[in-house]
Amino acid sequence: MGNPAADNFFKLNRKDRWLFILAGVSLGVAAPILSYFGNPPNTGICISCFLENIAGALRLHENFRMQYARPEIIGLVLGSFFGAVRSGGFRATGGSSPLLKFFTGIFLIIGCAVFIGCPVKMLIKLSAGDFTALAGVAGIMAGVWLGLKFLEGGFRLGQPVAMPSANGLLVPGSMLALLLLVLFGAPFISGSVKGSAALHAPIWMSLVAGLAIGGLAQKTGFCITGGFSRLFLWGPKEVKGCPKSTGLLLAIGAFIISAFIANLLTGQFHPGIHGQPSSNEDYFWNAMGMVIVGFGSVLIRGCPLRQLILSGQGDTDAGAAVLGMIVGGALVNNWGIAGTPDGTPFGGKVAIIVGLIFFLSVGVAYRQRGMGIAPEYQAGLD
C-alpha cells in the first residue's frame, strides 16, 4: 500500500480512507476516555504538557505539579517504532540540520506553554466546548500559512541521509528504558502528588492508547499542522512543487468529530469561554503561541506529535527536536514562561517574540530563491 499520506485522497482505495479515519478516531476517542479515567480535564493527551511532565520526572525542573513520566509519550514513540519495523518502514536517517531542529523543539514547547497545550490539545479543548481554543486555531493557521510561504520560496534544511540503524534506535531505546525505570519504581524518577501531573489514568491504559495511536500515526503520517496545510494547498492552483490531497484533513475531521461525541457521552462537554480548565484567556498571546508552533512545525516537517512519531521510525533529526522539546519543557517551568488562566506572564511574551524572530531569521537564512518546495518537504505536504 505504501504510505497513504503520499497519495491523493480521491485516488485512495476504501481501505486506505478508513485507515485515515481510524487514525483520527483513535486519538479522538482515547483522549476523552483518558481524561474520564484520570488524566487532566480538557487534555486527555497533550504532547507539550506531557513532555513537561517527563522533564519534571527526570528532575530537569522543580515544579512539583508537573512531574510524571507519561506513558502516553512512551507509547507513541514505541508504537511508531513497532509499526515501522513491522511494515519495513524503519530507517535510520539524519543530517538535516539536527542542531537547528533541537532549538526549534525548544521554541515549539514555548509556544505551546503560552497557549497551555499543543495542537492536539487545542482540538481536544475545542471538541470539549472550550471556545478559547479558537484563538489558537487562528494562530496556528497563520503560522502554517507563513511557513508554507517560506517553503514555496525555497526554504530547505538539507536532505537527510541514511545512517547506521543503531542511530535510529536511540530515541525508542530511551523511551523503553524510561518505561522500565517507571515500572520498577526507580527512586530518581519523580512523581507529583498534586497538580496536573498527579492526574493520570492507569499506566496500562495510557500505554496501550499511546501504542495504538503511535502505530496508526506512523502508518498514515498523521500531523495536525500537516493537515491544516491542506487548506492552503487546496485550490485551482497548486503550490509550486506540491500536489494536493485531503487524506490528513479527513483524519483531523474524524478526530474532532469523534472527540466531540466522546466528550458528550462521558459528560465532559462544557461549552463556554470563562473558567475552562487549562485555558489562557489572554487571546492575543494565546494566538501568538500557536503562530510560532505552526510556523516552526512547517519548517521542520511536522507538529510535536509528528516529531515523536518520526523519531520512533528512525529519524534522528526528529529525535533532536524531541530532545529540544524536553529541554523546552524544563525551561518553561524554570523560567516561568507558561501561560496561566490569569494570562501570559511577561517572560512568556518575550519568549514568543524571540521565537518569532528566530523562525523568521531561520526562514530567511535557509531560503534559496526560485527553488520551490524541496523534495524532502513534498512527502510531508502531498
C-alpha angles and dihedrals in degrees: 000000000000120000108330090199087072095055131086108255094232090055094051117107121235093264092055093048090053089050090060091047092048091051091054094043093049091058095038094053098037096055098057091040091053089050090049090054097046115298117122114285118261087016116070091153123015119165096200097043091046093049088052087052091051091049087054093047088055088050094244088135134022102224098130091200094061106051120113133114096234111217090205091070092046090049094050093055095042092044089054091047095051091044092050093047092048094050095040091247098120108114127157108228136162147135098104099124097297095176091053090050089051091059091042088057089056092053092045089060091045090056091046092048092054090050089041095234147039126258089272092054090045090063092041090054090049092050089052092055100262100142093184083080089072089077088056091049090053090048097049091047090054091048093049091049090050092049092049090053089057091047091051089050093057105273112165136160096197136275114286116235135208116274135185110291092239089068091061091053095062099087097038089045091051091051091049090050090050090051091052091048090053094046092049092045100242106201094221093060106093126217130191120238093195138018129051094312090058088061109084142138120240112296094240092052093049092047094049091048091050093048093050095046092044093053094048093043090053092050095049102031089239112194130157097212090040089056093048090051088066089068089064095039094051115092145079091294119054123216107258110274094002124101122208130251139154103204094112091045087057090052093049091048090051089048095053096043095046091046090051092051093045092049090048094050093047094047094248098118108106112161118208147087110241124067097013115155116262094000131142111211093191089104101187095053089036088061094041090056089058092044091066091041091055093041095048094042092056092049093054096038103253150034121260091275091051092051090057091049093047091049089054092055094052106274103142092186088060086047088058089052090051091052088049090052091052090050088047089052088057095046097051089055097041093046100039094240101139122106120245135197085266093058141265119324119231091251090055092053092050091048092052092051091048090048093051091049089048094053094044090051092048090047092054096040094051097041121116108192119230094012099107123207112343118242092243089060098045093071089059095047106039 
